Amino acid sequence: MQEADLIVVGGGAAGMTAATTASEEGLSVILLEKSASLGGNTLAAANGVNAADSAVQLADEQYQAAGAGIEGLEELQLQNEQARENLVDAFAENSAEVINWISDMGVEFTVSIQEDDRNPLQNYYMLRVDASGSTGITMTKAVENAMSQTDVTVYKNMDATTLIQSEDGAVNGVIAVNADGEEITFTGKAVLIATGGFGYNQELLGEVNEKLGKAVTDEIAPNTGEGLLMAQAVGAKAVDLGEIQTFPVVMEGYGMVTPNKLPGGFGVNAVVVNQEAERFTAEGFEIGDAILTQTDGAAYMIFREDQISEDMQNIIDAGYVASAETAAELGEALGLDGAALQSTVDAYNEDVADGTDDAFGKEGALPLEGKLYGFKYGVGAHYFMGGILINEQTQVLDESEAPIAGLYAAGEVTGGFHGTQRIDGSGIGDSFTFGRIAGHEIAAALAE
């Protein structure tokens, strides 16, 4: 048996931030990470982080001129009426402290005003480390380094399975299984769940959102929902579980394939077929629902050599894409019926010879000529807006929305903050900010 004041389950941004904060405030902390490395899905975050009134923002002339502030960030988040106002307020009011804390670690943020056609309000609140998409990585590594300088004890390859409760129902420990299959009990005065989503639990995906029963995931962390299920087993309320942001092109082994990498920008200069090697819709980026209705939720993108972007060439060079001189050969390389794919490509070429796609009405149709390339992909469960319901102190709530003693949660495993829509930049903001809140609140609660 191992003991500490606080047991943190999950070593991503939320878990490490909470553990570091609690340790800095004098608690003994044990952190359990399921995988062999720390960081979680935040290491794959491609955008910036939202915050309001951090020091770097208050010093920025454009931010000042816009009259931006905490209320503006709250308004941005509350575009979704299902987002809970108490959690939005907690996020907006505490986000600056997180950015200032990480800035003190040597991370240099810049203000990045965002214009997004999906959102009616301009986003004045995004911060980036640089333009290369490494903001999440840099922030996570900075916190990991800070944690390494505390007394937090980290156990990797430790899969938490069960929460322990005292006779009065308070959560005071965790049972976990190590890489050798041995059960180990960790006891404490409080437990924080920070285990992210459940992209690798296809059964659970289908239960909470029927159309996603065939979805894959682009998560880099091995998230199967243990934290959510453990919390529910002790009476935690879960909200908005079916609200899952999907991404339409996720390649096994590689992950998300962004529009700039696809033929024609959105895959329009390609042919997409199902497992039967048949076209089933007009090619484009927003065809996720159509893919999910196909056998095994699988799709195959076939394209010409002259449609390969520099980014796609990198994916090809890495070995994730098949190529062949004929459609039949390519089909065999992809595990399809080669004759069936050849027939589909021949019919398509004949159809679009006049520049018109009569079968599905796709604009800008190009025949598939010369050397052909292709890869298998699926629709990815990308971000989980729903999860364990918490209050603004990050306490986990039961079905009557009363706190469960000793149990806290932060990050993507929680629900209520996003509602049904994730504002760009607030995903990693959620993890760092509520992780920081959790560390403060647990330290204060145990001090009492």
KAHU-V485073 format. One record per residue. RES is the residue in one letter. SS is DSSP state (H for helix, E for strand, C for the rest). Layout:
RES,SS ; RES,SS
This chain:
M,C ; Q,E ; E,E ; A,C ; D,C ; L,E ; I,E ; V,E ; V,E ; G,C ; G,C ; G,E ; A,H ; A,H ; G,H ; M,H ; T,H ; A,H ; A,H ; T,H ; T,H ; A,H ; S,H ; E,H ; E,C ; G,C ; L,C ; S,C ; V,E ; I,E ; L,E ; L,E ; E,C ; K,C ; S,C ; A,C ; S,C ; L,C ; G,E ; G,H ; N,H ; T,H ; L,H ; A,H ; A,C ; A,C ; N,C ; G,C ; V,E ; N,E ; A,C ; A,C ; D,C ; S,C ; A,H ; V,H ; Q,H ; L,H ; A,C ; D,C ; E,H ; Q,H ; Y,H ; Q,H ; A,H ; A,C ; G,C ; A,C ; G,C ; I,H ; E,H ; G,H ; L,H ; E,H ; E,H ; L,H ; Q,H ; L,C ; Q,C ; N,C ; E,C ; Q,C ; A,C ; R,C ; E,H ; N,H ; L,H ; V,H ; D,H ; A,H ; F,H ; A,H ; E,H ; N,H ; S,H ; A,H ; E,H ; V,H ; I,H ; N,H ; W,H ; I,H ; S,H ; D,C ; M,C ; G,C ; V,C ; E,C ; F,C ; T,E ; V,E ; S,C ; I,C ; Q,E ; E,C ; D,C ; D,C ; R,C ; N,C ; P,C ; L,C ; Q,C ; N,E ; Y,C ; Y,C ; M,E ; L,E ; R,E ; V,C ; D,C ; A,C ; S,C ; G,C ; S,C ; T,H ; G,H ; I,H ; T,H ; M,H ; T,H ; K,H ; A,H ; V,H ; E,H ; N,H ; A,H ; M,H ; S,H ; Q,C ; T,C ; D,C ; V,C ; T,E ; V,E ; Y,E ; K,C ; N,C ; M,C ; D,E ; A,E ; T,E ; T,E ; L,E ; I,E ; Q,E ; S,C ; E,C ; D,C ; G,C ; A,C ; V,E ; N,E ; G,E ; V,E ; I,E ; A,E ; V,E ; N,C ; A,C ; D,C ; G,C ; E,C ; E,E ; I,E ; T,E ; F,E ; T,E ; G,C ; K,C ; A,E ; V,E ; L,E ; I,E ; A,C ; T,C ; G,C ; G,C ; F,C ; G,C ; Y,C ; N,C ; Q,H ; E,H ; L,H ; L,H ; G,H ; E,H ; V,H ; N,C ; E,H ; K,H ; L,H ; G,C ; K,C ; A,C ; V,E ; T,E ; D,C ; E,C ; I,C ; A,C ; P,C ; N,C ; T,C ; G,C ; E,H ; G,H ; L,H ; L,H ; M,H ; A,H ; Q,H ; A,H ; V,C ; G,C ; A,E ; K,C ; A,E ; V,E ; D,C ; L,C ; G,C ; E,C ; I,E ; Q,E ; T,E ; F,E ; P,E ; V,E ; V,E ; M,E ; E,C ; G,C ; Y,C ; G,E ; M,E ; V,C ; T,C ; P,H ; N,H ; K,H ; L,C ; P,C ; G,C ; G,C ; F,C ; G,C ; V,C ; N,C ; A,E ; V,E ; V,E ; V,E ; N,C ; Q,C ; E,C ; A,C ; E,C ; R,E ; F,C ; T,C ; A,C ; E,C ; G,C ; F,C ; E,C ; I,C ; G,H ; D,H ; A,H ; I,H ; L,H ; T,C ; Q,C ; T,H ; D,H ; G,H ; A,E ; A,E ; Y,E ; M,E ; I,E ; F,E ; R,E ; E,H ; D,H ; Q,H ; I,C ; S,C ; E,H ; D,H ; M,H ; Q,H ; N,H ; I,H ; I,H ; D,H ; A,C ; G,C ; Y,C ; V,C ; A,E ; S,E ; A,E ; E,C ; T,C ; A,H ; A,H ; E,H ; L,H ; G,H ; E,H ; A,H ; L,C ; G,C ; L,C ; D,C ; G,H ; A,H ; A,H ; L,H ; Q,H ; S,H ; T,H ; V,H ; D,H ; A,H ; Y,H ; N,H ; E,H ; D,H ; V,H ; A,H ; D,H ; G,C ; T,C ; D,C ; D,C ; A,C ; F,C ; G,C ; K,C ; E,C ; G,C ; A,C ; L,C ; P,C ; L,C ; E,C ; G,C ; K,C ; L,E ; Y,E ; G,E ; F,E ; K,E ; Y,E ; G,E ; V,E ; G,E ; A,E ; H,E ; Y,E ; F,E ; M,C ; G,C ; G,E ; I,E ; L,E ; I,E ; N,C ; E,C ; Q,C ; T,C ; Q,E ; V,E ; L,E ; D,E ; E,C ; S,C ; E,C ; A,C ; P,E ; I,E ; A,E ; G,E ; L,E ; Y,E ; A,E ; A,C ; G,H ; E,H ; V,H ; T,E ; G,E ; G,C ; F,C ; H,C ; G,C ; T,C ; Q,C ; R,C ; I,C ; D,C ; G,C ; S,H ; G,H ; I,H ; G,H ; D,H ; S,H ; F,H ; T,H ; F,H ; G,H ; R,H ; I,H ; A,H ; G,H ; H,H ; E,H ; I,H ; A,H ; A,H ; A,H ; L,H ; A,H ; E,C
